[in-house]
Amino acid sequence: MIVKRPANERGHANHGWLDTYHTFSFGSYHDPDHMGFRALRVINDDIIQGGQGFGTHGHQDMEIVSYLVDGALEHKDSMGNGSVLRPGDVQRMTAGRGIRHSEFNPLPDQDCRLLQIWIEPERSGLEPGWEEKHFAAAGKRNQLQLLVSPDGAAGSMIINQDVRLHATILEEGNAVSLDLGTNRSAWVQMVRGQVDLDEIVLEHGDGAAVTGESTITLRARRESEVLVFDLA
């Protein structure tokens, strides 16, 4: 079964410096029908104005993945890590017992777009951790690139949950398939473009929950970028 989550039904908040869409309940947006999916708790599609950002704030007991789409994002945290993420970069942060960080768009004249993803960890009280890696477009083109996994397979970053996050950039007419194991589900999140997910059309910002399917296939109607979560 595939259930579409249309982009125009997501929660939305425009704070001036931040224009954000919430796939699941977050902050002042509360929808009891969309509290998350399996261990996936948050997908926020954020656009941060140039020279603006999130001041230092704390997180606890959450696996946080940042997927950069456009622009740049400067990260600093209480573990002493600091970096500037650019398109193709992915950051994985284990909040664990507690971490504080800031996120800032260092480009004064260009917006930053990222997908901020929260995944519930396998257990609470983990040691805080941070990791960052660049995944070139060539590795995602017309194939699924594994970004994070519980075992670091295929050069992916390790996450403390039985979740495998893939990304793909599909050229028009091309397709990719993912075989799901027994008792597993998937969440498909559109970054841009337009694809067919089996018989369902997904466009920019749309998502879809997949349950009870052994295989899913994405076929691009035009060049598209897509995230695919393989979930226990």
N, C-alpha and C positions, 0 to 999 in steps of 0.2 A: 504494500500500500504506500502511495506517495501523497503527501498532503502539502500543498503549496502554501507558503507564507508570503503573500504579496508585499512588495516594497512599500506601497502606499498605505498599508495597514499597520506599519510599524509605528512605535512611539517616536515622537520628534520633539526636539528642543533646540531653539536658536537663541544662544546667549550673546550674540554679536560676534565675539571672538571665536566662538565654537558653535558649529552647526552639526548636530548629531542625530542619528537615527538608531533606534533601539529595536533589535529583532526580538529580544526578550525583556521582561520587566526589569527596569533599572531606574534608580533615583526616584523622581516624582512620577514616572510612568509605571503604572501597575495594571497588569492584565492577568487575571488568574488562569486564563487559558494559555498563556505564553510565559511561563516561569522558567523555562529552560527546556532542554531535551537531553535525556540521559545525563551524563556528567557535564554536558555543555551548559553553561549558566548565562553567559553574556556574549553577544556579538554587537558591538557598537561601531557604526560607520561614522567616523569623525572627520570633519574638515576644520582645521585650526588655521586661523588667519596668521599672516606673516607677523613675526615679532611677538606672538602671543603664545600662551600655553598653560599647562596645569602647574600650579605651585606645588611645593613639597607637601606630600600627603602620604598616608599609610595604608598598607594592605596586610591581611593576615589570612593564612589557610586558603590560598587560591593559587592555581597555576595560571599565569597571565602571558598571553602570546600577542605580540604586536606585529602586524603585517603592513609594511609600508607600501603604499600605492603610488603617491605623488609627493614631490617636495622633499623635505628633510625634517627630522625630529631629533632633538638633542635630549639624551637621557643622562640623569645623574641619580645615584642612589646612596643609601646609608652604608653600603658595603664598600664604597669607594670606587664603584664602577662609573665610567663616563664614556659616552660615545655619541656619534651622530648617525642615525639611521637614514638610509636612502632607498629608493625603489629597488626591490629585490632583497633587501635586508629583512631578516626576521629575528625578533628578540623573544627569548623565553625567560620568564622570571618566576621563581618559586618564592611566594611570599612567606610560606611556612609560619614560624613563630612570630614573624613580624618584620616588615621592611618599609622604609620610607623612600620615596623617589619623587622626581619632578620630570615633566615632559614639556619641551619648549620648541616652538618652530623658530629656528635661527635665521630663516630667510625673510628679510623685511618686506619683500615685494611679491612673495609667492605663497599661496596656500599649501598646507600639508594635508594629505588625506591618508588615513590609516584605518585598518580594522583592528579594534581592540577586542581581544577574545579572552574570556575567563572560563576556566575549566576547574571543576571541583577536584581536589587531590584525593588520592587513594586513602590517605589518613591525615589527621591534623598534627600540628606541632613539628613539621619537618624543618630541617636546617634550611635557612634562606639560601637561594642560589640565583645565578644569572648566567645567561649564555646568549651569544649572538652569532649569526651566520648569514653570509650572502648566498642566495640561490639565483644563479644567472638565468636569464630568460630562456637561453638555449636548452637548459635542463628541464624546463617546463613545457616547451613547445611541442604540442600534439602528443604529450605523454603526461602521466601523473608523476610529480616530484614529491617524494616524502619529505616533509619539513620537520615534524616532531613525531616521536613514538616512544613507547615505554622502554625500548631496548636499544635505541640509537641505530636502528637498521639503516642501511644504504646511506650512511653519512648524515642522518637526521639528528636533531637535538633531542635529548632525553627529557621526557615529561613524566611526572609522578602520577600517572593514571593510564588505564588501558584505552588510550585514544591514539589514533593515527591520523594526522592531518596532512592532506595532500593538496598541492596546487597544480593547476594546468593553465597554459595559454593555448587556446585552440584556434587555429586558422579556419576560415570559413570552409564548411564541408567536411572537416575532419572530426573524428570521434575518439573518445577514450572510454574504457569500461573498467569497473572495479568489482572484483569478486568479493562478496561479503561472507564471512564465516558463519557458522551456525549460531543462532541467537544474537546476531549483531545487527546494528542499525546504522544509518548514515544520515548526515545532514549536509545538504548542498547549499552553498552560499555564493551568489553571483557577486563578483567584484565589478564587472563591466561586460557589455556585450549582450548576446542573445543565444540561448541554446535550447535544444530539445532534451529533456530528461525523460527518456522513454516517450510517452505521448503528451507530456506536459511542457509547455513553453515557459522558460524562465528568462527574465531580463534583469537589467541593472538593479541591484539591491534586493531582488527576490531571494527567498530561501525555500527549502523543501525538506520535510521530514520523511525519511524512508524506513519503513519497517516491513518485515516479513518477505523481503526480496533477496534472492541469492546473488543477483548481479544488477548493477546499474550502469547505464550507458548515457554519456553526454555527447551530443552532436551539435556543432556550432553552425548557427545560421549566418553569423558574421563573426569576425575575430572577437574572442571572448576570453576573459580571465575568471577562473572559478576556484573556490576552495571546497574541498570534499573531506568531511570528517567521518572516519570509520570508528564507530562507538560500540563499546560493550553493552 
